[in-house]
């Protein structure tokens, strides 16, 4: 029996656009790995970590679109952001200052 479910063209375009951004990040950072995190009604967050330790993220309108984008990009996907994967992230002065400013009343980034 044939699959009668049609792919949503808008979702396909969104996944393709995100996949292109993921691939661009990967190319710029010597490769990349990622993890998809559910954000509730807002969709899903795709966290990317480059081989050079730089990181970034993208937000997809749904978990399914995020999964499809990561799959299309061809990067390695992790189920959770911990262990060896999390240890690859390099943080600098900006991140530490920003975290302290937000969470414990440290210096502001203004």
ROKEZA-160929 format. One line per 5 residues: number of its first residue (from 1); their letters; for each residue x, y, z of N, C-alpha, C, O. Coordinates in Angstrom, 1 decimal, padded with zeros to 4 digits. Example, Ala and Ser with C-alpha at 12.3 -4.5 7.8 and 13.67 -1.06 7.14 Angstrom:
1> as> 013.2:-005.7:007.8:012.3:-004.5:007.8:013.2:-003.3:007.8:014.2:-003.3:008.5 | 012.8:-002.2:007.1:013.7:-001.1:007.1:012.9:000.0:007.9:013.4:001.1:008.0;
END
This chain:
1> xxxxx> 000.9:-001.2:000.0:000.0:000.0:000.0:000.9:001.2:000.0:001.9:001.3:000.8 | 000.6:002.2:-000.8:001.4:003.4:-001.0:001.2:004.4:000.2:000.1:004.4:000.8 | 002.2:005.1:000.5:002.1:006.1:001.6:001.3:007.3:001.1:001.7:008.0:000.1 | 000.2:007.6:001.7:-000.7:008.7:001.2:-000.4:010.0:001.9:-000.9:011.0:001.6 | 000.5:010.0:002.8:000.9:011.2:003.5:001.8:012.1:002.7:002.9:011.6:002.2;
6> xxxxx> 001.4:013.3:002.4:002.2:014.2:001.6:003.1:015.1:002.5:002.7:015.4:003.6 | 004.3:015.4:002.0:005.2:016.2:002.7:004.7:017.6:002.6:004.3:018.1:001.6 | 004.8:018.4:003.7:004.5:019.8:003.7:005.6:020.6:003.0:006.7:020.6:003.5 | 005.3:021.2:001.9:006.3:022.0:001.2:007.0:023.1:002.0:008.2:023.3:001.9 | 006.2:023.8:002.9:006.8:024.8:003.7:007.8:024.2:004.7:008.9:024.7:004.9;
11> xxxxx> 007.4:023.1:005.3:008.3:022.4:006.3:009.5:021.9:005.6:010.6:022.0:006.1 | 009.4:021.4:004.4:010.5:020.9:003.6:011.5:022.1:003.3:012.7:021.9:003.4 | 011.0:023.2:002.9:011.8:024.4:002.6:012.5:024.9:003.9:013.7:025.2:003.8 | 011.8:024.9:005.0:012.4:025.3:006.3:013.5:024.3:006.7:014.6:024.8:007.1 | 013.3:023.0:006.6:014.3:022.0:006.9:015.5:022.2:006.0:016.7:022.1:006.4;
16> xxxxx> 015.3:022.5:004.7:016.4:022.6:003.7:017.2:023.9:004.1:018.4:023.9:004.0 | 016.5:025.0:004.5:017.2:026.2:004.8:018.1:026.0:006.1:019.2:026.4:006.1 | 017.5:025.3:007.1:018.3:025.0:008.3:019.4:024.1:008.0:020.5:024.3:008.6 | 019.2:023.1:007.2:020.3:022.2:006.8:021.5:022.9:006.2:022.6:022.7:006.4 | 021.1:023.9:005.3:022.2:024.7:004.7:022.9:025.5:005.7:024.2:025.7:005.6;
21> xxxxx> 022.3:026.1:006.7:022.9:026.9:007.7:023.8:025.9:008.6:024.9:026.3:009.0 | 023.3:024.8:008.9:024.1:023.8:009.7:025.4:023.4:008.9:026.5:023.4:009.4 | 025.2:023.1:007.6:026.3:022.7:006.7:027.4:023.9:006.6:028.6:023.6:006.6 | 026.9:025.1:006.6:027.8:026.3:006.5:028.6:026.4:007.8:029.8:026.6:007.8 | 027.9:026.2:008.9:028.6:026.2:010.2:029.6:025.1:010.3:030.8:025.4:010.7;
26> xxxxx> 029.3:023.9:009.9:030.2:022.8:009.9:031.4:023.1:009.0:032.5:022.8:009.5 | 031.2:023.6:007.9:032.3:023.9:007.0:033.2:025.0:007.6:034.5:024.9:007.4 | 032.7:026.0:008.2:033.4:027.1:008.8:034.2:026.6:010.0:035.2:027.3:010.4 | 033.8:025.5:010.6:034.5:025.1:011.9:035.1:023.7:011.9:035.3:023.1:012.9 | 035.5:023.3:010.7:036.2:022.0:010.5:035.3:020.8:010.8:035.9:019.8:011.1;
31> xxxxx> 034.0:020.9:010.7:033.1:019.8:011.0:032.3:020.2:012.2:032.6:021.2:012.9 | 031.2:019.5:012.4:030.3:019.9:013.5:029.5:018.6:014.0:029.4:017.7:013.2 | 029.0:018.7:015.2:028.1:017.7:015.7:027.0:018.5:016.3:027.1:019.7:016.6 | 025.8:017.9:016.5:024.7:018.6:017.0:023.8:017.8:018.0:024.0:016.6:018.1 | 022.9:018.5:018.6:021.9:017.9:019.4:020.6:018.7:019.3:020.6:019.9:019.2;
36> xxxxx> 019.5:018.0:019.3:018.2:018.7:019.1:017.4:018.6:020.5:017.3:017.5:021.1 | 017.0:019.8:020.9:016.3:019.9:022.2:014.9:020.4:022.0:014.7:021.4:021.3 | 013.9:019.8:022.6:012.5:020.2:022.4:012.3:021.5:023.3:012.7:021.5:024.4 | 011.7:022.5:022.7:011.4:023.8:023.3:009.9:024.0:023.6:009.5:025.1:024.0 | 009.1:023.0:023.5:007.7:023.1:023.7:007.0:023.7:022.5:007.4:023.4:021.4;
41> xxxxx> 006.0:024.6:022.7:005.3:025.2:021.6:006.2:026.0:020.6:005.9:026.2:019.4 | 007.3:026.4:021.1:008.2:027.3:020.3:009.0:026.4:019.2:009.5:027.0:018.3 | 009.0:025.1:019.4:009.7:024.3:018.4:010.9:023.5:019.1:010.7:022.9:020.1 | 012.0:023.6:018.4:013.2:022.8:018.9:014.5:023.6:018.6:014.6:024.4:017.6 | 015.4:023.4:019.5:016.7:024.1:019.4:017.7:023.1:018.9:017.8:022.0:019.4;
46> xxxxx> 018.5:023.5:017.9:019.5:022.7:017.3:020.8:023.3:017.8:021.2:024.4:017.4 | 021.5:022.6:018.8:022.8:023.1:019.3:023.9:022.5:018.4:023.9:021.3:018.2 | 024.8:023.3:018.0:025.9:022.9:017.1:027.2:023.1:017.8:027.4:024.2:018.4 | 028.2:022.2:017.7:029.5:022.4:018.3:030.5:022.0:017.2:030.5:020.9:016.6 | 031.3:023.0:016.8:032.3:022.7:015.7:033.5:022.0:016.3:033.7:021.9:017.5;
51> xxxxx> 034.3:021.4:015.4:035.5:020.7:015.7:036.5:021.6:016.4:037.4:021.1:017.1 | 036.4:022.9:016.1:037.3:023.9:016.7:036.8:024.3:018.1:037.5:025.2:018.7 | 035.7:023.8:018.6:035.2:024.2:019.9:034.2:025.3:019.9:033.5:025.6:020.9 | 034.0:026.0:018.7:033.0:027.1:018.6:031.6:026.5:018.6:031.5:025.3:018.1 | 030.7:027.2:019.1:029.3:026.6:019.1:028.3:027.7:018.7:028.6:028.9:018.7;
56> xxxxx> 027.1:027.2:018.4:026.0:028.1:018.0:024.7:027.3:018.1:024.8:026.1:018.3 | 023.6:027.9:017.8:022.4:027.2:017.8:021.4:027.8:016.8:021.6:029.0:016.4 | 020.4:027.1:016.5:019.3:027.5:015.6:018.0:027.0:016.2:018.0:026.0:017.0 | 017.0:027.7:015.9:015.6:027.3:016.4:014.8:026.9:015.2:014.6:027.7:014.3 | 014.2:025.7:015.3:013.3:025.2:014.2:011.9:025.3:014.8:011.7:025.2:016.0;
61> xxxxx> 010.9:025.5:013.9:009.5:025.6:014.4:008.9:024.3:014.9:007.9:024.4:015.6 | 009.5:023.2:014.7:009.1:021.9:015.2:010.3:021.0:015.4:011.3:021.1:014.8 | 010.1:020.0:016.3:011.1:019.0:016.5:011.3:018.2:015.3:012.5:017.9:014.9 | 010.3:017.9:014.6:010.4:017.1:013.3:011.2:017.8:012.3:012.1:017.2:011.6 | 011.0:019.1:012.1:011.8:019.9:011.1:013.2:020.0:011.6:014.1:019.9:010.7;
66> xxxxx> 013.5:020.1:012.9:014.9:020.1:013.4:015.6:018.8:013.1:016.7:018.8:012.6 | 014.9:017.7:013.3:015.5:016.4:013.1:015.8:016.2:011.6:016.9:015.7:011.2 | 014.9:016.7:010.7:015.1:016.5:009.3:016.2:017.4:008.8:017.0:017.0:008.0 | 016.4:018.6:009.4:017.5:019.5:009.0:018.8:018.9:009.4:019.8:018.9:008.6 | 018.9:018.3:010.6:020.1:017.7:011.0:020.5:016.5:010.1:021.6:016.3:009.7;
71> xxxxx> 019.5:015.7:009.8:019.7:014.6:009.0:020.2:015.0:007.6:021.1:014.4:007.0 | 019.5:016.0:007.0:019.9:016.5:005.7:021.3:017.1:005.7:022.0:017.0:004.7 | 021.8:017.7:006.8:023.1:018.3:006.8:024.2:017.3:006.9:025.3:017.5:006.5 | 023.9:016.1:007.4:024.8:015.0:007.5:025.8:015.0:008.7:026.7:014.3:008.8 | 025.5:015.9:009.7:026.4:016.0:010.9:026.0:014.8:011.8:024.9:014.3:011.7;
76> xxxxx> 026.9:014.5:012.8:026.6:013.6:013.8:025.6:014.2:014.8:025.8:015.3:015.2 | 024.6:013.4:015.2:023.6:013.9:016.1:023.7:013.2:017.4:023.7:011.9:017.4 | 023.7:013.9:018.5:023.8:013.3:019.8:022.4:013.4:020.5:021.6:014.3:020.2 | 022.1:012.4:021.3:020.8:012.4:022.0:020.7:013.4:023.2:019.7:013.9:023.5 | 021.9:013.7:023.8:021.9:014.6:024.9:023.2:015.5:024.8:024.1:015.2:024.1;
81> xxxxx> 023.1:016.6:025.5:024.2:017.6:025.5:025.0:017.4:026.8:024.9:018.1:027.7 | 025.8:016.3:026.8:026.6:016.0:028.0:027.8:015.2:027.6:028.1:015.0:026.5 | 028.6:014.9:028.6:029.8:014.1:028.4:030.8:014.6:027.4:031.1:015.8:027.5 | 031.4:013.8:026.6:032.4:014.2:025.7:031.9:015.3:024.7:032.7:016.1:024.3 | 030.7:015.2:024.3:030.1:016.2:023.4:030.1:017.6:024.0:030.6:018.5:023.4;
86> xxxxx> 029.6:017.7:025.2:029.6:019.0:025.9:031.0:019.5:026.2:031.3:020.7:026.2 | 032.0:018.6:026.4:033.3:019.0:026.8:034.1:019.6:025.5:035.1:020.2:025.7 | 033.5:019.4:024.3:034.1:020.0:023.1:033.9:021.5:023.0:034.6:022.2:022.3 | 033.0:022.0:023.8:032.6:023.5:023.7:033.7:024.3:024.4:034.1:024.0:025.5 | 034.2:025.3:023.6:035.2:026.2:024.2:034.4:027.5:024.5:033.7:028.0:023.7;
91> xxxxx> 034.6:028.0:025.7:034.0:029.3:026.1:035.1:030.3:026.4:036.3:030.0:026.7 | 034.8:031.5:026.2:035.7:032.6:026.4:035.2:033.6:027.4:034.3:033.3:028.1 | 035.9:034.7:027.4:035.6:035.8:028.4:034.2:036.2:028.3:033.5:036.4:029.3 | 033.7:036.4:027.0:032.3:036.9:026.8:031.3:036.0:027.5:030.4:036.4:028.2 | 031.4:034.6:027.2:030.5:033.7:027.7:030.5:033.7:029.3:029.4:033.7:029.9;
96> xxxxx> 031.7:033.7:029.9:031.7:033.7:031.3:031.2:035.0:031.9:030.5:035.0:032.9 | 031.5:036.1:031.3:031.0:037.4:031.7:029.4:037.4:031.6:028.7:037.9:032.5 | 029.0:036.9:030.5:027.5:036.9:030.2:026.8:036.0:031.2:025.8:036.4:031.8 | 027.3:034.9:031.5:026.7:034.0:032.4:026.7:034.6:033.8:025.6:034.5:034.5 | 027.8:035.1:034.2:027.8:035.7:035.6:026.9:036.9:035.7:026.2:037.1:036.7;
101> xxxxx> 026.8:037.7:034.6:025.9:038.9:034.6:024.5:038.5:034.7:023.7:039.3:035.4 | 024.1:037.4:034.1:022.7:037.0:034.1:022.3:036.3:035.4:021.3:036.5:036.0 | 023.2:035.4:035.9:022.8:034.5:036.9:023.1:034.9:038.4:022.4:034.6:039.3 | 024.2:035.5:038.5:024.7:035.8:039.9:025.0:037.3:040.2:025.8:037.6:041.1 | 024.4:038.2:039.4:024.7:039.6:039.6:026.1:040.1:039.2:026.5:041.1:039.8;
106> xxxxx> 026.7:039.4:038.4:028.1:039.8:037.9:028.0:041.0:037.0:027.0:041.6:036.9 | 029.2:041.3:036.3:029.2:042.4:035.5:028.3:042.3:034.3:028.0:041.2:033.8 | 027.7:043.5:033.9:026.8:043.5:032.8:027.5:043.6:031.5:028.6:044.2:031.5 | 027.0:043.1:030.4:027.6:043.2:029.1:027.0:044.4:028.4:026.4:044.2:027.3 | 027.2:045.6:028.9:026.7:046.8:028.2:027.8:047.8:028.0:027.5:048.9:027.4;
END
